[in-house]
């Protein structure tokens, strides 16, 4: 039904949608975890925060798992190269995520304050470290990873873990962290009441403002400080997968090529400010659902802007720009993409419908009275 080039582009869109879904769905519960020690002033308040995301946090991780699976199936070379080169960073994310299921399940098993405080900070690590590392990883995509392929397509790397942390990549990491803290705070305003909601509102204004300030700072660095990548020959959209059959050069401002070629795309980064404005106005007028929708829109704008800037690059190489992996040359076969496409078209609406039903059933405020009444059945 679709030609090879169209299927490649469609799978790029699908993976971007999955990453946007991850930033929105898993972003708010990670944000709540990262805010836990600060918004909750006592044990009961912290249990309110935990139980506000308790029914959903496991299901939200499906977006992350599905995105990883989609990258593996659609671009196996990207998956293999990234996991080989960024193995330590991946383990850092994995180990920080371990705190989440264990923390949720074991925190309230004992009434010992020291025990519960330890798991509160564990949930903070599990909520704050992954988005920080993911942001650093996206920053490294813009700067390029230090790898190359030989003629037999064997990859080699020339960097240490510390090389991944530069001023720009750390800026990207902090930007990602502000994004999920803003989103988590608006979710808490939606699901809590009283003093907790008031503190969450203040946190939403703080981190939303910081996000609005840091976003153009990162954009300026991308435009004027970080050299982008530009394909000057080869890499035909419908061609066979051969990453070495192209010529790539690095140039300042190259990451803005797609926006220069299609000015209408500037509406995507502009949606960040539309989302923040919607969120702030909604919170001021005590419409928490609008606040949450606004922060979700801002999260989607951040991820989509990064994706558009990088396209068609998936994993640029700083050692040998022509070894960079792109949407067109690091992809699976046409048959694989076609089978996966129809599976996604059929199953994604089912998953979204079930997720929507879960949120509808579990809607409403989580109160301190409810947590105290259900002391032995809630987190």
C-alpha positions in Angstrom: 0.0 0.0 0.0 2.9 2.4 0.8 6.2 2.7 -0.9 9.4 2.2 1.1 10.2 5.8 1.6 6.7 6.6 2.9 6.9 3.7 5.3 10.2 5.0 6.7 8.7 8.4 7.2 5.5 7.0 8.8 7.6 5.1 11.3 9.5 8.2 12.2 6.2 9.8 12.9 5.0 6.8 15.0 8.1 6.8 17.1 7.9 10.6 17.7 4.2 10.1 18.7 5.3 7.4 21.2 8.0 9.6 22.7 5.5 12.5 23.0 3.1 10.0 24.7 5.8 9.0 27.0 6.7 12.6 27.9 3.0 13.3 28.7 1.8 10.1 30.3 4.9 9.0 32.2 6.2 12.6 32.5 3.5 13.7 35.0 4.0 10.7 37.3 7.8 11.1 37.2 7.2 14.8 38.0 5.1 13.9 41.0 7.8 11.5 42.2 10.5 14.2 41.8 8.3 16.7 43.7 7.3 14.2 46.5 9.8 15.3 49.2 9.0 19.0 48.7 5.3 19.2 48.1 4.3 16.7 50.8 5.2 18.1 54.2 4.2 15.1 56.2 3.6 11.4 55.8 -0.1 11.7 55.0 0.4 14.4 52.4 3.1 12.3 50.7 0.8 9.4 50.6 -1.8 11.6 48.9 0.8 12.4 46.2 1.8 8.8 45.8 -1.8 7.6 45.5 -2.7 10.3 43.0 -0.5 8.4 40.5 -0.8 5.0 42.1 -3.4 3.5 39.7 -1.6 4.8 36.6 2.2 4.8 36.9 2.7 1.2 35.7 0.5 1.6 32.7 2.2 4.9 31.8 5.5 3.1 31.3 4.0 1.2 28.4 4.8 4.3 26.2 8.5 4.0 27.0 8.7 0.3 26.5 6.7 0.5 23.2 9.0 3.3 21.9 12.0 1.3 22.7 10.5 -1.8 21.0 9.6 0.3 18.0 13.1 1.7 17.6 14.5 -1.9 17.8 12.1 -3.1 15.1 12.2 -0.1 12.8 15.8 0.9 13.2 17.8 -2.1 14.6 21.1 -0.5 13.8 20.2 2.6 15.8 19.1 0.4 18.7 22.3 -1.7 18.7 24.7 1.3 18.3 23.0 3.5 21.0 22.7 0.7 23.5 26.4 -0.3 22.9 27.7 3.2 23.2 25.5 4.6 25.9 25.4 1.4 28.0 26.4 3.1 31.3 23.8 5.9 30.8 21.1 3.2 30.1 22.0 1.4 33.3 21.8 4.6 35.2 18.2 5.1 34.0 17.4 1.5 34.7 18.7 1.5 38.2 17.0 4.7 39.1 13.7 3.3 37.7 14.1 0.3 40.1 13.2 2.7 42.9 9.7 3.2 41.5 8.1 -0.2 41.8 9.9 -1.1 45.0 9.2 2.3 46.5 5.5 2.2 45.7 5.1 -1.3 47.0 7.2 -1.2 50.1 7.1 2.4 51.4 4.0 2.1 53.5 4.6 -1.5 54.7 6.3 -0.1 57.8 5.3 2.9 59.9 8.9 3.7 60.7 9.6 7.3 59.7 13.2 6.6 58.6 12.0 3.7 56.4 9.4 5.9 54.7 11.7 8.8 54.3 14.3 6.6 52.6 11.7 5.5 50.0 10.4 9.0 49.6 13.9 10.0 48.4 14.1 6.8 46.4 10.9 7.8 44.5 12.5 11.2 44.0 15.5 9.6 42.4 13.2 7.3 40.3 11.2 10.4 39.1 14.0 12.9 38.7 17.0 11.0 37.3 15.4 9.4 34.1 14.2 12.7 32.6 17.5 14.4 33.4 19.4 11.6 31.6 16.9 11.5 28.7 17.5 15.2 28.3 21.3 14.8 28.3 20.9 12.0 25.8 18.9 14.3 23.4 21.6 16.9 23.9 24.2 14.4 22.8 22.2 13.7 19.7 22.5 17.3 18.7 26.3 17.3 19.4 26.8 13.9 17.9 28.0 10.7 19.4 31.7 9.7 19.1 31.3 6.5 17.0 32.1 5.4 13.5 31.6 2.4 11.2 34.2 0.5 9.3 33.6 -1.0 5.8 32.2 -4.1 7.4 29.7 -2.0 9.5 31.5 -2.8 12.8 31.0 0.2 15.1 33.7 1.6 17.3 33.4 4.3 20.0 35.8 6.9 21.4 34.3 8.5 24.4 33.8 8.1 28.2 30.8 8.6 30.3 32.0 12.0 31.4 32.3 13.1 27.8 28.5 12.9 27.6 28.1 15.8 30.1 28.9 19.1 28.4 27.3 22.5 29.1 24.8 22.1 26.3 23.8 18.5 27.2 23.4 19.5 30.8 21.2 22.4 29.7 19.1 19.9 27.7 18.9 17.7 30.8 17.8 20.5 33.1 15.2 21.6 30.4 13.8 18.0 30.4 13.7 18.0 34.2 11.8 21.4 34.3 9.4 20.0 31.8 8.4 17.0 33.8 8.3 19.0 37.1 5.9 21.5 35.5 3.8 18.7 34.2 3.8 16.9 37.5 2.8 20.0 39.4 -0.2 20.7 37.1 -1.3 17.1 37.6 -1.2 17.5 41.4 -3.3 20.6 41.1 -5.9 18.5 39.2 -5.9 15.6 41.6 -5.4 17.1 45.1 -6.9 19.9 47.2 -6.2 22.3 50.0 -2.6 23.1 50.9 -1.2 20.4 48.6 -2.9 21.9 45.6 -1.7 25.4 46.6 1.9 24.3 46.9 1.5 22.5 43.6 0.2 25.6 41.9 3.2 27.6 43.1 5.5 24.8 41.8 3.7 24.9 38.4 4.2 28.6 38.0 7.9 28.3 39.1 8.9 25.4 36.8 6.7 26.6 33.9 8.5 30.0 34.0 11.9 28.3 34.2 10.9 26.1 31.2 9.8 29.2 29.2 13.2 30.9 30.0 15.5 27.9 29.3 13.8 26.8 26.1 15.0 29.7 24.0 18.4 29.5 25.7 18.8 25.9 24.4 17.4 27.0 21.0 20.0 29.8 20.7 22.7 27.2 21.5 21.4 24.9 18.8 21.3 27.7 16.3 24.6 29.4 17.0 26.7 27.2 19.4 26.2 23.6 18.4 27.3 22.5 14.9 24.5 20.7 13.1 24.6 18.0 10.4 23.6 18.3 6.8 23.4 15.6 4.1 25.0 16.9 0.9 24.8 13.7 -1.2 23.4 10.2 -1.2 20.9 8.8 1.4 18.0 8.5 -0.9 14.7 8.1 1.0 13.6 5.0 -0.9 17.1 3.5 -1.2 18.5 0.4 0.5 19.9 0.6 4.1 23.6 1.6 3.8 24.7 4.3 6.3 28.1 4.8 4.5 26.5 5.6 1.1 26.1 9.3 1.9 28.2 12.4 2.5 27.4 14.5 5.6 29.0 17.8 6.6 28.8 19.8 9.9 27.8 23.4 9.9 26.6 26.0 12.4 22.8 26.4 12.2 22.2 23.2 10.2 19.8 21.9 12.8 17.4 24.7 11.7 17.4 23.6 8.1 14.0 21.9 8.3 12.5 25.1 9.9 14.1 27.2 7.2 12.7 25.0 4.4 9.2 24.8 6.0 8.5 28.0 8.0 5.1 26.6 9.1 7.0 24.3 11.4 7.8 27.2 13.7 4.3 26.7 15.1 5.6 23.6 16.9 8.1 25.4 19.3 5.5 28.3 19.6 3.1 25.7 21.0 5.3 25.5 24.1 4.4 29.1 25.0 0.8 28.5 24.1 0.7 25.6 26.4 2.4 27.5 29.3 0.1 30.4 28.8 -3.0 28.1 28.8 -1.7 26.4 31.9 -1.1 29.6 33.8 -4.4 31.2 32.9 -6.3 28.0 33.8 -4.6 27.8 37.2 -5.3 31.4 37.9 -9.0 30.9 37.1 -9.1 27.6 39.1 -9.5 25.3 36.1 -7.0 22.6 36.8 -7.8 20.4 33.8 -6.8 23.3 31.5 -3.6 23.6 33.5 -2.8 20.0 32.9 -3.7 20.2 29.2 -1.4 23.2 28.9 1.6 21.5 30.4 0.9 18.4 28.3 0.9 20.7 25.2 4.2 22.2 26.3 5.8 18.8 26.8 4.6 17.7 23.3 6.1 20.9 21.9 9.5 20.3 23.4 9.8 16.7 22.2 8.4 17.5 18.7 10.7 20.5 18.3 13.8 18.4 19.0 12.6 15.6 16.6 11.9 18.1 13.8 15.3 19.7 14.2 17.1 16.3 14.1 15.2 14.9 11.1 16.3 12.9 9.2 19.1 12.1 11.6 18.6 9.5 14.4 22.1 9.1 15.7 24.6 11.6 14.3 28.3 10.7 14.5 30.9 13.3 15.6 33.9 11.1 14.6 32.7 10.4 11.1 29.6 12.4 10.1 29.0 10.1 7.1 28.6 7.2 9.6 25.5 9.0 11.1 22.4 6.9 11.1 19.3 8.4 9.5 15.6 7.6 9.0 16.4 6.5 5.5 19.5 4.3 5.8 19.3 2.6 9.2 15.9 1.0 8.7 14.4 -2.5 8.6 13.1 -4.1 5.5 9.9 -2.9 3.8 8.0 -6.0 4.8 8.9 -5.5 8.5 7.8 -1.9 8.5 4.6 -2.7 6.7 3.6 -5.5 9.1 4.5 -3.3 12.1 2.5 -0.4 10.7 -0.7 -2.4 10.5 -0.1 -3.8 14.0 0.3 -0.3 15.3 -2.8 1.0 13.5 -4.9 -1.8 14.9 -3.6 -2.0 18.5 -2.8 1.6 19.4 -6.5 2.7 19.4 -7.3 -0.3 21.7 -4.5 0.7 24.1 -5.6 4.3 24.1 -9.2 3.4 24.7 -8.4 1.2 27.6 -6.1 3.9 29.1 -8.8 6.5 28.7 -11.3 4.2 30.5 -8.8 3.7 33.4 -8.4 7.4 33.8 -12.1 7.9 33.7 -12.8 5.3 36.4 -10.0 6.6 38.6 -10.8 10.3 38.2 -11.5 12.7 41.1 -9.5 14.2 44.0 -7.3 12.2 46.3 -7.9 13.5 49.8 -6.1 13.1 53.1 -9.3 11.8 54.6 -9.6 9.1 52.0 -5.9 8.0 52.5 -6.5 7.8 56.3 -9.7 5.8 55.9 -8.0 3.4 53.5 -4.8 3.2 55.5 -4.2 -0.5 54.9 -5.3 -0.7 51.2 -3.6 2.3 49.6 0.1 3.0 49.0 
